Amino acid sequence: MKPILARDLEKATECIQRSRKVLVASHINPDGDTIGSLLALGLGLERLNKEVIMVSQDGVPERYKSLPGADRVLTSYEEGVDLAISVDCGALELLGTTQKAFARSKKILQIDHHDVGNRFGDYLLIDSSLAAAGEEVYHLLNALGVEIDLTIAKCLLTSLVVETSSFRLPNVTDRTFHMCAELLNKGVDFSNFVQEVFWKKDVTAFRLFGLSLSRVILDCEGRLAWSVLRQEDFAELGGKESDVDDVADAIRTIEGVWVTAFFREQEDGTLRVSLRSRGEIDVATIAQKFGGGGHYDTAGCKIEKGGDRAIAMVLSEVASQLKKGGSVPSS
């Protein structure tokens, strides 16, 4: 998709300026990109004297709870507002229960950095040349004349660091580093900050992470790598789901792997599936076939029970897509 046109940004800023009550929402099972973007935009809009409601159906993951404004994020909201804004959300259903509020809102603004074709906003800020949704939020706040202070800078940096795997992925550009430099000039202690939001793990999370990696299975001539954690694993080690949020990304680093699938069994028997691609396969399309969604290279879904049979169904679909081919992945 071409970089966003100035007139699209102007329409979004005009709509925000006309709105009094604004809802900002993340996608379900939030990661650092959507949470960082949510908080940065919410705090920024408050500088414009807007009444802001910030919502994440599944709350804020533990590692991001120290971010400014995280304690104000609601887990549910169903009332209509003047403007509802989604951040880093590729499909309306990925808003979870918050989509009820979107249906009752006067206008919808969709902010993302991947264009997967599921456009549901009256206004769209979707630029696939950007590394993170936080970059889009950064440009929007600048267009609105919002001063980006230390609190907002921390939230935007969270988006950048997490979505780029600490600046290791191909989506990083010179613009990403220019933005990062400007945010650091606000006074962020970058070394400590990155440890808190990205690198640091407690012992339990580390052991679960290691267990997940030890179970990696390679299929489809090494192009598919997958792993699974059961409820008994979480119970035995005393861990939680969010402890292994970055496992799918870690598995994706294996040389020769095109697609990663990571399965987490939840207490009710539901399987949470995280899908990753190095760009050759559209995993969002795969996730959509199982009621989920996401981006071209990062997607997920939930399967209502089914156990090993459900896992086999997902792997079979991935294998089918791999057989259709793609470009050879770069090392």
DOBA-743823 format. One record per residue: x, y, z of N, C-alpha, C, O, CB in turn; residue in three letters. Coordinates in steps of 0.1 Angstrom, whole numbers, plus 5000, padded with zeros to 4 digits. Last residue first. Glycine has a CB too. Example, Ala and Ser with C-alpha at 12.3 -4.5 7.8 and 13.67 -1.06 7.14 Angstrom:
// DOBA-743823
512849785071513749895071512950005079513450115080514149945057SER513249435078512349555078513249675078514249675085511349555090ALA
//
This chain:
// DOBA-743823
517948505049518548455062518448565072518848545084519948405060SER514848525032516248565034516648525047515848505056516348715032SER512948265016513148365027514648395028515548315026512648305040PRO511848264983512748204992513048305003513448415000514048154985VAL508348314978509648344975510548284986510148244997509948494975SER506048034974506348174978507848194975508548114970506148194994GLY503547774975504747834972504947984977503948034983505047834958GLY501647604981501347694970502547774966502547844956500147784974LYS502547475003502647404990502347494978502847464967501647284990LYS501847665022503247645019503447575006504347604998503947575030LEU499147615024499547745019501047735015501447795005499447855030GLN499147355035498547385022499047515016499247515004497047385024SER500347405060501047325050500447345036501247345026500947175054ALA498347555072499647615069500347535059500947595049500447625082VAL496347355073496147475065497447545062497647595051495147565073GLU497647175090497247125077497047245068497447245056496047035077SER497747325113498947285107498747235092499547265083499747175114LEU494947335119495747455117497047425109497347495099496047525130VAL494447055123493747135113494447265109494547295098492347165119MET496146985145496346925132495647005121496147015110495846785132ALA494847125165496247165161496547115147497047185139497247105171ILE492446985166492447125162493847175158493947245148491947215174ALA493446745175492746745162492646895157492846915145491246695164ARG494346795200495346765190494746775176495346805166495846625192ASP491647005210492946945213493846915201493947005193492646815219GLY489047105210489447025199490846955200491146855194489547105187GLY488247445218488647315222489047235209489447295199487447245228LYS487847685197487047625208487347475210486747395203485647655206GLU490647865190489847755185489147695197489847655207490747645178ILE491548185180491248095191490347985186489448015178490548175203LYS494448335163493048295164492848215177493748175183492548215151CYS496548565145496248475156494748435156493948505149496648525169GLY499548715130498148695132497848585143498748535148497548645118ALA501848865110501548845124500048825126499348925124502148955133THR502048925083503148845089502948815104503748745110504448915088ASP499549045078500148955068501148865075501248745072500849035057TYR497649055108498349115098499049005089499048885092499449205103HIS494348935118495649005121496249065109495649115101496548895128GLY492248665129492748765120494048825124494848765132491748875118GLY489848405134490748505139491048615128490348635119492048445144GLY488448195124487748295132488548405137488048485145486948235143GLY489948035108489547985121488948085130489048075142490847925127PHE490448185086489748065084489247995097488447905097490547975075LYS492048385096490648415094489848295091488648295094490648505081GLN494548265097493848295110492348315107491548275115494548405117ALA495148265069495048145076494248165089493348085092496448085080ILE495348545065494348465058494148335064492948285065494748445043THR497548605081496248655084495148585077494048555083496248805080ALA499748495068499148415080497848475084497048405091500148415091VAL500848465038499948555045499248475056498248405054498848615035ASP504348395033502948345035502148445043502548505053502948205042ILE506648545034506348465022504948415022504348395011507348345021GLU507148675058506748755046506348675034505748735025507848845043GLY507648505078508748595074508448675062509348725056510048515073ARG504948485102505548455089506748555086506748665092504448475078SER503048335128504048435124504648385110504648265107505248445134ARG500348295150500948265137501948375133501648495135499848245127LEU499048145179499848265174500548215161501348125161500848315185SER496048045193497048015182497748145178497048245174496447945170VAL494647895220495048025215496247995205497247935209495448125226ARG492147665225493447685220493747825215493047865206493847575209LEU490147585253490347665241491847675237492647685246489747805242THR490047485278490347395268490447455254490847395244489247295267GLY489847665298488547605293488747505282487847465276487647715289ASP492547755301491847675312490547605307490247495312491547765323GLU494247695269493647775280492847695290492647575287492847895275GLN497147615253495947565258495447645270496247675279496047415262GLU498747755226498547765240497247715245496147775241498847915246ARG500847715199499547685205499647695220500547635226499147545200PHE502347875172502447845186501147825192500247915191503347955193PHE503947845141502647835148502847795162503547695165501747725141ALA505548015115505647965129504147955134503348045132506448055138THR507047985083505848005091506047945105506547835106504547955084VAL509647945073508748045067507648085076507248205077508247995054TRP512947875083511547865086510747985079511148095080511347875102VAL515647915077514847835068513347825071512547775062515347695068GLY516547945111516947955097516147855088515947745092518447925095GLU514448085135515147965130515347975115514448005107514247835133ILE512848295142514248325138514948205133516148215129514948385150THR510348205150510448255136511948275132512248285120509648375135ARG510648165177510748045168510948085153511548015145509447955169ILE510248425185511548365187511748245178512748225172511748315202ALA507548465180508548545173509948485174510748495164508548695179ASP506448285197506248265183507248345175507748295165504748315179ALA507148385223507648255218507548245203508548205196506948145225VAL506148615235507148635224507748505219508648505211508248715230ASP504348525254503848605243504848615232504448625220503448745248ASP504648375277505148325265504648395253504648345242504848175264VAL503348505298504748475300505448425287506648435285504948365310ASP500648505293501448625289502948605290503748675284500948745296SER499748275307499748285292500748395287501448365278498448305287GLU501848185335500648235329500848255314501948255309500148365335LYS503147935359503148055349501848085344500848025347504148025338GLY503747715374503147835380503147955372503148065377503847865393GLY504647485364505647585365505047715372505847805376506247625352LEU502247335363503447275369504547385373505147385383504147175360GLU500447505349500247465363501447415370501747455382499147355364ALA501647505324501447635331501247605346501847675355500247715326PHE501447235318502747305318502647435326503547465334503147325304ASP498747185318499547125329500947185330501547185340499646965327GLU497947315295497547365308498347305319498747375329496047345311GLN500647305272499347255277499147325291499947395296499347105279ARG502047445243502047445258500647405263499647465258502547575264LEU503747365213502547375220502847375235503747305240501547265216VAL505047465180505247415194503947435201503047505197506347495201SER506647465147505547485157505847415170506647335172504247425151TRP507547565116508047535129506947555139506247665138509347615133ALA508047505082507047525092507647475106508147365107505747445089LEU510247435067509647565065508547605075508147715076509047575051ARG511147175068511847285077511247425075511747515081513247285074GLY509547025053510947045049511547165056512447235050511047055034GLU507147025069507247085056508647125051508947235047506347215055CYS508347095103507547015093507747085079508447195078506047005096ASP509747075134509947125121509147035111509346915111511347135117LEU508847165167508847055157508947125143508247215141507546965158ILE509847245199509647295185509847175176510747095177510647405182VAL510247205226509247125219509047165205508147105198507947145227ARG512047395235512447255235511447165227511847055223512647205249SER510447625235511447605224511947465223512247415213512647705227LEU508947575258508247595245509247575233508947505224507747745244SER510847575277510047455275509447465261509347365254509047435286LEU511747845277512647735273511947605270512247535260513647705284GLY509447965285509948005273510847885268510847845256510748135273PHE509247865311508147835301508647865287508347785278506947915304LEU511547975322511447835321510347785311510547695303511147775334ARG510948245320512148195313512048045311512347995301513448235321PHE508748275337508548305322509748245314509548195303508448455320ALA510048205361508948125356508748145341508648045334507648155363THR511948415364512348275363511248185357511548105348512748225376VAL510948695342511248635355511548485353511448435342509948655365ASP512748885318511848785321512048735335513248725340511948665311LYS513449175297513449115311512349005312511249015307513149215321LYS513149285272514149175274513949105287514148985288515449235274TRP510849475271511149375261512049255266511649145264511849435250PHE510449655291509349625282509549515272508649465266508949755275VAL512849665307511549655313510449605303509649515307511149785319GLU514949695288514949585297513549555303513149445304515949605308GLN514149945277514149825269514149695277513449605274515249825259VAL514750115300513350105294513249975286512249905288513150225285PHE517450095304516550045314515150025309514449925312516450135326ASN518250215279518750085284517750025294517349905292520150095290SER516950475279516650375269517050235274516250135272517250405256PHE515350685296516550605299516450475291515750385295516750575315ASP514050965280513850825283515250765286516150785278513150755272VAL513951235273514451205286514351055290514551025301513851285296GLY513351315248512351355258512851315272512151345282510951295255LYS515051195231515351335235514451385245514651495251515451425223ASN513750965224514750955234515151095239515551115251516050885228LEU512151065203511551025215512551015227512251055238510850885214LEU514051115183513251225189512651195202512551275211512251265178GLU514950855179515950955184515151075190515551125201516851005173ALA512650735168513250685181514150795187514150815199513950555179CYS512550875144511450885154511950845168511650915178510250805150MET514850775132514650925134513650945145513751035154514250995121HIS514250505131515350555140515250705142515650745153516650515134PHE512150515112511950455125513050505135512650535146512050295125THR513350615090512350695096512150645111511850725120511050695088ARG514950405081515650515087514650605094515050675104516350595076ASP513050115093513650205083514350315090514350325102512550255074THR511949785099512649905104513249985093513849925084513849855114VAL511049545090510149665089510749795094510149895093508849635097ASN512749335094512949405082512049535081512249615072512549315070PRO513849355129513049305118513149385106513549505107511549285123LEU515049455152515749345145515049295132515549215125515949225154ARG514249635172514849685159515649575152516649605146515849795163PHE512949475191514049555194514949585182516149575182514949485205SER510849385174511649295181513049355185514049305182511949165173SER509149575165510349555156511249445163512349425158511149675154THR507249585184506849545171508049515162507849445152505949655164GLU508749675207508049545207507749495192508049385189506749545215VAL509749925200510649825204509949685203510649595198511049845219VAL507350075192508450055183509349935187509649845179509350175183LEU505750065216505250025203506349985194506349885188504350135197SER507550195234507050055236506549995223506849875220505950045247THR507650445223508850365223508450215225509050125219509850415233LEU505050535231505450525216506650435215506750355205505650655210LEU505350545259504350455252504650435238504550315233502950525254CYS507450725262507550595267506650495260506950385257507450585282LYS506150965251507350905245507550755249507950675241508650985248ALA504251025270503850975257504950905250504750805243503251095248ILE506051105291505050995293504550935280504550815278503851045301THR507551315280508151195284507151075286507550965282508951215298LEU505551455253506351465265506951325269506751225261505551515277ASP504651595225505051465229506051475241507151515239505651375218ILE502051815221503451805225503751665230503051625240503751915235GLU499951815193500151765207501651755210502351695202499451625209VAL499151885167499851985175500051945190500252035198499052105175GLY498151695151497151755160497851865168497151935176496551655169LEU500451605139499451675131498451755139497951855135498751585121ALA501551465161502251585155501251665147501351785148503451535147ASN499651255162499751355174500551475169500151585173500551285185LEU500151135138498851185140498951295152498351405151497851085144LEU502751035141502451135130501151205133500951325130502451065117HIS502250855162503250965164502951075153502951195157504650915162TYR500550675151500050755162500950875164500450985166499950675175VAL502350555133501150625128500550715138500250835135500050525124GLU504150445151504550545142503450625136503550745135505350475130GLU502550255164502950365171503550475162503450595166503950325181GLY502350055146501150135147501550265155500950375152499950065154ALA505450025128504549995140503350095139503450195133505350005153ALA506850085105507249965113506249925124506249815128508649995119ALA505250175074505650205087505950075095505449965092504550285095LEU504050105050505550135050506050165064507250175066505850255041SER501350085053502149965054503649985053504449885054501749865044SER499250275069500450295061501350175063501950165073501150425064ASP496150405075496850275073497950295063497850315052495850165068ILE493850555087495250585087495950455087496350395097495650675100LEU490550625076491650525077493050595077493350675069491550435065LEU487250665087488550725083489650625085489550545095488750855092TYR485450475092484950585083486250665078486250725067484050685090ASP486750135092486650275097486050375086486150355074487950325100GLY487249885083485949905089485750055094484650085099485749815100PHE488849675061488649815065487249835071486249805064488949905053ARG490649435056489449445064489249585070489449605082489549345076ASN493049445042491849445034490549455043489449475037491749335026GLY495349465055494949325052493549325046492949215044494949245065VAL497849665059496649675052496249525048496749475038496749765040ASP499449785088499249675079497949685072496949715079499449535086HIS499349975107500449975098500549855089501549835083501749995106HIS496450175117497150045116498450065107498550165100496349935110ASP493350295128494850325127495550195127495450105136495250415138ILE490250415120491050285120492550325118492850375107490550185110GLN487650575134488950595128489750465130489850425142489650715135LEU484150625131485250535135486550565127486450595115484850385131ILE481350805146482350785136483450695141483650675153483050925132LYS479450745166479050825154480050815143479650805131479050975158LYS478950415179479650545178479350615165478950555155481150515179SER477950165180477150275185477750405184477150505187476750245199ARG480049995172478749995164477850115168476950155160478049865166ALA481850045192482150095178480850105170480650195162483150005172PHE480649905213480750045214481050115200480550215197481850085224ALA481049645202479649695205479649845206478749915201479149635218LYS483749605202483149635189481649675191481049735182483149515180GLN484549515227484549655225483849695211483549815209485949705225THR484749245227483449295231483349445228482249505228483149265245THR487049245200486349175211485049235214484349285205487249165223GLY488449345180488249435191487549365202487449425213487349555186LEU488349165160489549155169489449265180490349265189490849185161LEU486249235144486049135154487149115163487049065174485748995147GLU487449415126486449465136486349365147486249395159485149495130LEU490949385120489549345117488649385129489049385140489449195114ALA493449475127493149445113491749405110491449385098494049335110GLY494649715147493549615147493149595132492649685126492349665155CYS496149935157496749805154495749695153496049585158497849775164ASP493450085173494850095170495449955168495249865177495650175182VAL490450265167491050135169492550155165492950225156490450015160SER488250495180489450475173490050335177490250305188490450585177ILE485250665178485850545183487050515174487050515162484850415183ALA483550955186484550895178485250775184485650785196485650995174LEU481450995204481551075191482551015181482251015169482051225195ASP480150675214480950795216480950875203480450835193482450765221VAL478150435231478550495219479350625223479150685234477450525210GLY479150175255478350295251478950365238480150345235478450405262GLU480649975264479649945254478950065249478150055240478749845259GLU483549835276482849965274481949945262482349895252483850085272TYR486149675295484849675288484249815287484449895296483849575295SER488449715308488349595300487049575293486849485285488549475310THR490350035307489149955310489149825303489849815292487850025308LEU493150185319492650115308491450015313491649935322493750025301VAL494550305339493250365336492550285324491450325320493350505332ARG497050205342496050175353494650225350493750205357496550235366ASP498450315321498050175320496950145331496150055328499250085322ALA499450575323498050555319497550415319496350395317497850615306GLY502750485316501850585320500450565314500250535303502350725315PRO503650135324503550245314502550355319501550325325503150195300LEU503449925340504150035345504150155336504550265340505549995349SER502349725325501449785335502149905341501449985348501149695346LYS503649565308503349695303502549785313502149895311502549695290TYR503949315318505149385316504949535311505849615311505949315305ARG501249225320501949255332503149345329503449445336502449135340GLU498949355296499849255301500749315312501049425312500749205289PRO495849495303497149525300498149415305498149395317497549665306VAL492749345290493549425300494949455294495149455282493649345312GLY491249245271492049145279492949225288493949165292492749055269ASP490049475259489149365264489949275274489449235284488649285253GLN490849785266491549665261490749545267490849525279493049655264SER490350135262489750005264490649895258491049905247488349995259VAL489850465273490850365268490450225272490150195284492350395273MET488250755267488050625273489050525266488950515254486550575272ILE488451105272488950985265488750855274488950855286490551005263VAL487351405263487051305272487451165266486851125256485451305276GLU489951635254488951545250488651455262489451425270489451455238LYS492051825256490851845265489651755260488451795261490351985265ASN494251765244493351845236492051865243491051915237493151785222LEU495351585261496051715260495151815252495351935254497451705254ARG493951365255493551435267494251575267493751665274493951355279GLU495351275233494051335231493551415243492851505242493051235226LEU497551165246497751275237496451345235496451475235498351225224GLY496550945260497151055267497251175259497051295264498551015273LEU495750795237494750835247495250955255494551055257494450725256GLY498150755223497050835217496050885227495650995227496350745206LEU499550605242500150725236499050815231498950935233501150695226ALA497850385247498150475257498750605252498350715257499250415267LEU497750265221496550295228496850405238496150505239495950175235LEU500450215216499750305207498450355214498150475213499350235194SER501050025236501750145235501050255227501050375231503150125229GLY499149825228499049885241499850025241499350125246499649795252ILE500049755202498649805204498549875217497849975218497649685203THR502749675208502449775198501049835200500849955200502449715184ASP502649475228503249605231502949715221502849835224504649595232GLY499449315225500849315225501349455228500549545231501449255212ASP496349175237497149285233498649265234499149195244496849405240PRO493949015232495248955235496349055231497149035222495448825227ASN492249235208492249135219493649075220494449085211491249015216ILE493449575202492849445198492949345210493549375220493649385186HIS492249875219493249785214492649655208491449645210494349745225SER490750195214490650055218491849975211492250005200489349995214ALA489350495226490550435219490650295224490650265236491850515222VAL486750725222487150595227488350545219488350555206485950485225LEU485851055231486650965222486950835229487450835240487851035216VAL483851335230484051205237484651105227484051075217482751155243LYS484051535210484251565224484651435232485551445240482951625230ARG485251615177484751515187485051555201486051615204485351375184SER486651785160485151805162484551715173483551745178484451775149ARG489151685161488951815166487451845169487151925178489551915157GLN488751435148489151445162488851575168488351585179490651405164ILE488251535122487251455129487551455144486651465152487151315124CYS490651655116489451735116488351665124487651725132488951765102GLU492351435115492551545125491351625127490951675138493751625122THR491251295094491351235107491451345118490751335128492451135108ALA491651465073490351425076490251375090489351395098489851325066LYS494451475073493751595075492251565079491751625089493751695063GLU495151225064495551265078494751395082494351405093497051295078LEU494251245038493651145047493951175062493051165071494150995044ASP495851435027494451465029493751365038492751405045493751475016ARG498351305026498151415036496651445038496251475049498851545031ALA498250955024498151085017497851185028497151155038497151085006LEU500550695033499350765035499350905029500350975030498950775050ILE502250505009502250585021501050665022500450715011503550665022PRO500550234993501250354992501250425006500250405013500750444981LYS500849885000500050005000500950125000501950135007499050005012MET
//
